Amino acid sequence: MTISLNNPDLFVQHVHIDGEWTGARSGATMDVDDPATGAVIGMIPDCSEADTQAAIDAAEAAWPAWRAKTAGERAALLERWYTLMMDNVADLGRIMTAEQGKPKAEAEGEIRYAASFVKWFAEEGRRIDGSMIPAPEANRRILVMKEPVGVSAAITPWNFPSAMITRKCAPALAAGCPVVVKPSELTPFSALALVKLAEQAGFPKGVINIVTGQAAPIGSALTGSETVRKLSFTGSTRVGALLMRQSADTIKRLSLELGGNAPLIVFDDADLDLAVAATMASKFRNAGQTCVCANRILVQDGVYDAFAQKLAKAVSALKVAPGDRDGSTIGPLINRAAVDKVHAHVEDALSHGASIFAKAPEGATGERFATPVILTGATRDMRLAREETFGPVAPLFRFHDEAEGIALANDTSFGLASYFYTENLHRAFRVGERLEAGMVVLNTGGMAMEMAPFGGIKQSGLGREGAHAGIEEYLETKAFHIGGL
Ligand code: ADP
């Protein structure tokens, strides 16, 4: 299968190391397929530890000149990269739909979202500042300076193949750090296309390197390297913990965006139409495959039945179809294992007393498609209460009062996003302050935007992306004492 593009140069099947487009030294490759059809869409180099080391060496060599540039010079390159991304939204969206499956409108939305980080951090790079602290002696000055941490590695997942690249690389680059990127082997072409555009924007060789292939050897080369001073990872808590262990010997700086198990609480005094619209946005974006998707929908007694009815009506308007079909709102899941997990969670819930309340209309029936479903009677002893379902299943849990709702919401080892719906101001503050999450969302559906800090607490991770906090992750603090004045 070939992807039809206005600019075919954006479909790249090579990695980028030290300014060269190349294969793996061994010549090994891996196939990448289209989740909607299973058809192979292209091949990527299967890079080894040695290939990864070459990328690290290139980044190290590029560092002195890159950090020496002015913030304005780095911003100019980032702004050119942003413009090229925006000029190529349609092609970048097609590549994403082909390898990831998400509907065209969502794919193009992600490209604009991805580009927003490049623009934002071009601007934030100009606002890195320090301070001067009153010293204990009259002839001493204490300056606090911010410096780039150094060669930075980014390991990114398949659910946001472009945005997770720019959310990490743009702040690193703006701060003066060269990068080595390892995209998911399931969705490498979106990342490679972005690096192609970065090359066109004029980034010097070695500043942006990308390696593809099987995760384990690349991961150990990146984590084991003393040169790599920083690792930013988005993916599962299991792999995040593994990378954290692997990074321990070199005491690497880490940012980890890991799993979630987001509660969405609908109180008796909620605006139900608003809550339903927000639930649809939170639950079914990317067919339920985001770390901030509502995983547990907690509904208070008094509105449980009315909410379920309204949600069922909204779900009946979903269209399950390949992402390149007009009107598709739910594309395929990423692979067979993802579909199996969804089915296992539903079966487990049914065997523990849940019922299927409603389903979306039957659509595409390929082996990677899952039909959105609403379950009623969900309880905390079901798998879907503990684990991320990562699919289009909306389980409704019933609760009686505010304290029980909050306790249920916090009853998880994760703490990424929590949503709640109420029209009561006092309750809004009480609940917002007690929810254990890095992002609390009241009376709306989303929170992912370049100006707001994104990240989790508990086992959802370390550090923040976006906002000014996102660039701090790539900066070290140096105390500069000047005496004898
Ligand atoms: P998901 O569950 O979203 O697929 P993963 O944590 O499996 O999340 O994958 C996220 C990223 O982590 C991908 O780029 C994947 O290739 C990478 N990854 C998986 N296993 C390892 C590993 N052992 N070392 C380094 N990276 C890994």
Residues whose N, C-alpha, C, O or C-beta is under 5 A from the ligand:
A	BS01	ADP	I155 T156 P157 K182 P183 S184 E185 A215 A216 G219 T234 G235 S236 V239
